[in-house]
Amino acid sequence: MYKHILVPMALDHGIADLTMQIARTLLAEGGQITALHVHEAPNNSVSVYVDESVMKNAFTRAQDEMNARAAAMDGVNAVTVQGHSGRTIVDTATSLKVDCIVLGSHKPGLIDYLLGSTATRVVQHAPCAVHVARDPA
């Protein structure tokens, strides 16, 4: 059983319910779950053409949606940060001193074999145990 579990959540994927259920199963009595959304801003070549207020509003909307989701989940703290998904999940796990990460993963496509997936990066670099749940779809 784990005392502090980080559950990264992509707001546009449906696997969050499954990963949260797994986290609750793995959580020690009196433990804490932190739900994390990493908001990825457009890369530099695109951000040159996007007004800064548009990017700020997109982050704020993501943060509001994440807070609303977490509010509906008893005992879950929400964190929304901006950055690269894999690297930011690992950095957040390190800074929060979590002892387990529960994240979802889709069936890998060709691009994942060439570039690697977020789940792969987290598994390779996480400072703690990682439980990967495959999207059943």
Secondary structure, DSSP 8 states (H G I E B T S, - for coil): -EEEEEEE--TT-STHHHHHHHHHHHEEEEEEEEEEEEE----HHHHTTS-HHHHHHHHHHHHHHHHHHHHTSTTEEEEEEES-HHHHHHHHHHHHT-SEEEEEE----HHHHHH--HHHHHHHH-SSEEEEEE---
